């Protein structure tokens, strides 16, 4: 009898811990929407990048003087999701390769060199970044400048070794084990497509 009570109590406590953990993960946006090998792409990361892409696309349409209502179309939103997911997958593949080629300190130094001269503190630049991307200077650096710098570093390294970045990326995509958990998107073996 005592053993049954202990088992029930353990089950209740374990279930409570799982429930609380699930709530924390859900609220913080840390649940995975995709996986590249063992590396997850979290909802928070996907959402931040998608919001930036959506804002950028709408800003460009508004600048041309037309209404951005067409962006709300299901097909356009799904294509923005597709592009966002593909970009995040590429970032993981690039990060993995850079970790093989450089130490953390060397990579940090190379990124700083790539970003040297980019001044985001002026009011004009801050306003432009907010208008075009809907981001502050820190978000712009984290979501756009650093990933772009990493891509350029790897592309430059590959070209020194008589390789082409696009060929390398295609080979990495084909070899990677990628799973997407968003029902409207799927991995074809070489790219993200809309279902």
C-alpha beads as a LAMMPS data file, in Angstrom:
LAMMPS data file: protein, C-alpha beads

195 atoms
194 bonds

1 atom types
1 bond types

-500.0 500.0 xlo xhi
-500.0 500.0 ylo yhi
-500.0 500.0 zlo zhi

Masses

1 110.0

Atoms # bond

1 1 1 0.000 0.000 0.000
2 1 1 2.782 2.408 0.938
3 1 1 4.614 1.630 -2.318
4 1 1 1.523 2.604 -4.372
5 1 1 1.286 5.959 -2.562
6 1 1 4.974 6.655 -3.217
7 1 1 4.538 5.744 -6.895
8 1 1 1.484 8.024 -7.203
9 1 1 3.255 10.880 -5.443
10 1 1 6.320 10.441 -7.658
11 1 1 4.080 10.419 -10.737
12 1 1 2.277 13.581 -9.644
13 1 1 5.536 15.398 -8.855
14 1 1 7.121 14.234 -12.131
15 1 1 4.047 15.290 -14.109
16 1 1 4.063 18.677 -12.380
17 1 1 7.714 19.214 -13.208
18 1 1 7.101 18.310 -16.862
19 1 1 4.064 20.624 -16.984
20 1 1 5.943 23.554 -15.447
21 1 1 8.938 22.903 -17.723
22 1 1 6.647 22.832 -20.756
23 1 1 5.025 26.104 -19.744
24 1 1 8.420 27.768 -19.238
25 1 1 9.660 26.508 -22.608
26 1 1 6.420 27.597 -24.283
27 1 1 6.388 31.081 -22.796
28 1 1 10.073 31.689 -23.508
29 1 1 9.797 30.508 -27.129
30 1 1 12.497 27.898 -26.685
31 1 1 10.625 24.993 -28.286
32 1 1 12.158 23.807 -31.540
33 1 1 10.517 24.521 -34.893
34 1 1 13.295 22.731 -36.774
35 1 1 16.430 20.741 -36.152
36 1 1 19.677 20.685 -38.109
37 1 1 21.371 17.558 -36.825
38 1 1 21.431 18.103 -33.074
39 1 1 21.106 21.908 -33.335
40 1 1 17.587 23.245 -32.794
41 1 1 16.054 26.294 -34.396
42 1 1 13.810 27.729 -31.699
43 1 1 10.486 29.427 -32.170
44 1 1 11.924 32.626 -30.677
45 1 1 14.766 32.715 -33.212
46 1 1 12.441 31.893 -36.096
47 1 1 9.902 34.484 -34.968
48 1 1 12.496 37.260 -34.607
49 1 1 13.951 36.575 -38.054
50 1 1 10.522 36.209 -39.680
51 1 1 9.340 39.490 -38.146
52 1 1 12.451 41.219 -39.494
53 1 1 11.946 39.764 -42.994
54 1 1 8.247 40.671 -42.995
55 1 1 8.994 44.231 -41.870
56 1 1 11.731 44.614 -44.503
57 1 1 9.443 43.352 -47.282
58 1 1 6.602 45.654 -46.205
59 1 1 8.973 48.630 -45.951
60 1 1 10.196 48.092 -49.505
61 1 1 6.652 47.888 -50.814
62 1 1 5.632 51.064 -48.958
63 1 1 8.671 52.913 -50.335
64 1 1 7.500 52.087 -53.851
65 1 1 4.220 53.821 -53.015
66 1 1 1.916 50.798 -53.133
67 1 1 -0.129 49.208 -50.377
68 1 1 1.456 46.440 -48.337
69 1 1 -1.836 44.537 -48.034
70 1 1 -0.618 41.964 -50.561
71 1 1 1.996 40.884 -48.005
72 1 1 -0.833 39.524 -45.848
73 1 1 -1.661 36.943 -48.530
74 1 1 -1.162 33.372 -47.346
75 1 1 1.254 32.581 -50.200
76 1 1 3.472 35.576 -49.442
77 1 1 3.557 34.809 -45.715
78 1 1 4.429 31.158 -46.386
79 1 1 7.201 32.182 -48.771
80 1 1 8.611 34.549 -46.136
81 1 1 8.502 31.654 -43.651
82 1 1 10.309 29.460 -46.171
83 1 1 13.047 32.012 -46.793
84 1 1 13.442 32.644 -43.061
85 1 1 13.750 28.936 -42.252
86 1 1 16.241 28.378 -45.072
87 1 1 18.345 31.286 -43.844
88 1 1 18.406 29.929 -40.276
89 1 1 19.412 26.471 -41.521
90 1 1 22.230 28.024 -43.548
91 1 1 23.395 29.990 -40.487
92 1 1 23.715 26.785 -38.467
93 1 1 25.673 25.081 -41.259
94 1 1 27.964 28.111 -41.582
95 1 1 28.491 28.328 -37.800
96 1 1 29.456 24.644 -37.648
97 1 1 32.029 25.031 -40.400
98 1 1 33.496 28.198 -38.888
99 1 1 33.901 26.404 -35.530
100 1 1 35.931 23.734 -37.334
101 1 1 38.161 26.282 -39.054
102 1 1 38.677 28.931 -36.351
103 1 1 39.032 29.225 -32.610
104 1 1 36.353 31.259 -30.841
105 1 1 38.762 34.168 -30.310
106 1 1 39.940 34.193 -33.941
107 1 1 36.365 34.103 -35.205
108 1 1 35.335 36.915 -32.882
109 1 1 38.271 39.008 -34.150
110 1 1 37.411 38.285 -37.801
111 1 1 33.761 39.255 -37.244
112 1 1 34.840 42.485 -35.542
113 1 1 37.123 43.255 -38.514
114 1 1 34.276 42.630 -40.975
115 1 1 31.977 44.944 -39.046
116 1 1 34.590 47.654 -38.571
117 1 1 33.364 50.920 -39.978
118 1 1 29.676 50.076 -39.597
119 1 1 28.397 52.891 -37.419
120 1 1 24.978 52.231 -35.912
121 1 1 25.028 54.938 -33.266
122 1 1 24.076 57.914 -35.426
123 1 1 20.448 59.021 -35.318
124 1 1 20.135 58.716 -39.095
125 1 1 21.376 55.126 -39.135
126 1 1 19.227 54.162 -36.138
127 1 1 16.136 55.594 -37.830
128 1 1 16.970 53.867 -41.119
129 1 1 17.426 50.486 -39.417
130 1 1 14.151 50.947 -37.515
131 1 1 12.310 52.000 -40.677
132 1 1 13.629 49.223 -42.923
133 1 1 13.957 46.302 -40.513
134 1 1 11.940 47.231 -37.444
135 1 1 15.013 46.616 -35.269
136 1 1 17.194 48.535 -32.877
137 1 1 20.976 48.617 -33.417
138 1 1 21.586 45.536 -31.239
139 1 1 18.908 43.471 -32.993
140 1 1 20.210 44.555 -36.398
141 1 1 23.725 43.511 -35.424
142 1 1 22.616 40.137 -34.028
143 1 1 20.103 39.182 -36.717
144 1 1 21.706 40.621 -39.828
145 1 1 25.262 41.923 -39.530
146 1 1 26.901 39.063 -37.607
147 1 1 25.358 36.248 -39.729
148 1 1 26.332 38.150 -42.888
149 1 1 29.887 38.659 -41.614
150 1 1 30.182 34.945 -40.823
151 1 1 28.985 34.040 -44.319
152 1 1 31.501 36.407 -45.903
153 1 1 34.331 35.018 -43.735
154 1 1 33.542 31.450 -44.768
155 1 1 33.056 32.403 -48.432
156 1 1 36.441 34.138 -48.405
157 1 1 38.108 31.148 -46.744
158 1 1 36.593 28.741 -49.263
159 1 1 37.639 30.891 -52.223
160 1 1 41.230 30.850 -50.936
161 1 1 41.046 27.058 -51.085
162 1 1 39.693 27.107 -54.659
163 1 1 36.172 26.379 -53.562
164 1 1 32.900 28.154 -54.175
165 1 1 30.651 29.030 -51.262
166 1 1 27.439 28.071 -53.084
167 1 1 28.852 24.645 -53.995
168 1 1 29.951 24.095 -50.398
169 1 1 26.540 25.168 -49.072
170 1 1 24.688 22.878 -51.494
171 1 1 26.838 19.925 -50.403
172 1 1 26.286 20.736 -46.717
173 1 1 22.534 21.025 -47.184
174 1 1 22.418 17.673 -48.967
175 1 1 24.456 15.948 -46.236
176 1 1 22.667 17.500 -43.248
177 1 1 19.887 15.776 -41.326
178 1 1 17.239 18.482 -41.243
179 1 1 13.768 18.180 -39.771
180 1 1 11.192 20.973 -39.875
181 1 1 8.321 20.853 -37.395
182 1 1 6.203 23.641 -38.920
183 1 1 3.367 21.903 -40.795
184 1 1 3.374 24.356 -43.714
185 1 1 7.084 23.841 -44.484
186 1 1 9.140 20.818 -45.463
187 1 1 12.760 19.956 -46.179
188 1 1 13.248 18.496 -49.676
189 1 1 16.806 17.337 -49.127
190 1 1 18.321 20.491 -50.597
191 1 1 15.976 23.332 -49.691
192 1 1 12.899 24.373 -47.729
193 1 1 9.632 24.275 -49.643
194 1 1 6.059 25.217 -48.859
195 1 1 3.612 22.332 -48.562

Bonds

1 1 1 2
2 1 2 3
3 1 3 4
4 1 4 5
5 1 5 6
6 1 6 7
7 1 7 8
8 1 8 9
9 1 9 10
10 1 10 11
11 1 11 12
12 1 12 13
13 1 13 14
14 1 14 15
15 1 15 16
16 1 16 17
17 1 17 18
18 1 18 19
19 1 19 20
20 1 20 21
21 1 21 22
22 1 22 23
23 1 23 24
24 1 24 25
25 1 25 26
26 1 26 27
27 1 27 28
28 1 28 29
29 1 29 30
30 1 30 31
31 1 31 32
32 1 32 33
33 1 33 34
34 1 34 35
35 1 35 36
36 1 36 37
37 1 37 38
38 1 38 39
39 1 39 40
40 1 40 41
41 1 41 42
42 1 42 43
43 1 43 44
44 1 44 45
45 1 45 46
46 1 46 47
47 1 47 48
48 1 48 49
49 1 49 50
50 1 50 51
51 1 51 52
52 1 52 53
53 1 53 54
54 1 54 55
55 1 55 56
56 1 56 57
57 1 57 58
58 1 58 59
59 1 59 60
60 1 60 61
61 1 61 62
62 1 62 63
63 1 63 64
64 1 64 65
65 1 65 66
66 1 66 67
67 1 67 68
68 1 68 69
69 1 69 70
70 1 70 71
71 1 71 72
72 1 72 73
73 1 73 74
74 1 74 75
75 1 75 76
76 1 76 77
77 1 77 78
78 1 78 79
79 1 79 80
80 1 80 81
81 1 81 82
82 1 82 83
83 1 83 84
84 1 84 85
85 1 85 86
86 1 86 87
87 1 87 88
88 1 88 89
89 1 89 90
90 1 90 91
91 1 91 92
92 1 92 93
93 1 93 94
94 1 94 95
95 1 95 96
96 1 96 97
97 1 97 98
98 1 98 99
99 1 99 100
100 1 100 101
101 1 101 102
102 1 102 103
103 1 103 104
104 1 104 105
105 1 105 106
106 1 106 107
107 1 107 108
108 1 108 109
109 1 109 110
110 1 110 111
111 1 111 112
112 1 112 113
113 1 113 114
114 1 114 115
115 1 115 116
116 1 116 117
117 1 117 118
118 1 118 119
119 1 119 120
120 1 120 121
121 1 121 122
122 1 122 123
123 1 123 124
124 1 124 125
125 1 125 126
126 1 126 127
127 1 127 128
128 1 128 129
129 1 129 130
130 1 130 131
131 1 131 132
132 1 132 133
133 1 133 134
134 1 134 135
135 1 135 136
136 1 136 137
137 1 137 138
138 1 138 139
139 1 139 140
140 1 140 141
141 1 141 142
142 1 142 143
143 1 143 144
144 1 144 145
145 1 145 146
146 1 146 147
147 1 147 148
148 1 148 149
149 1 149 150
150 1 150 151
151 1 151 152
152 1 152 153
153 1 153 154
154 1 154 155
155 1 155 156
156 1 156 157
157 1 157 158
158 1 158 159
159 1 159 160
160 1 160 161
161 1 161 162
162 1 162 163
163 1 163 164
164 1 164 165
165 1 165 166
166 1 166 167
167 1 167 168
168 1 168 169
169 1 169 170
170 1 170 171
171 1 171 172
172 1 172 173
173 1 173 174
174 1 174 175
175 1 175 176
176 1 176 177
177 1 177 178
178 1 178 179
179 1 179 180
180 1 180 181
181 1 181 182
182 1 182 183
183 1 183 184
184 1 184 185
185 1 185 186
186 1 186 187
187 1 187 188
188 1 188 189
189 1 189 190
190 1 190 191
191 1 191 192
192 1 192 193
193 1 193 194
194 1 194 195
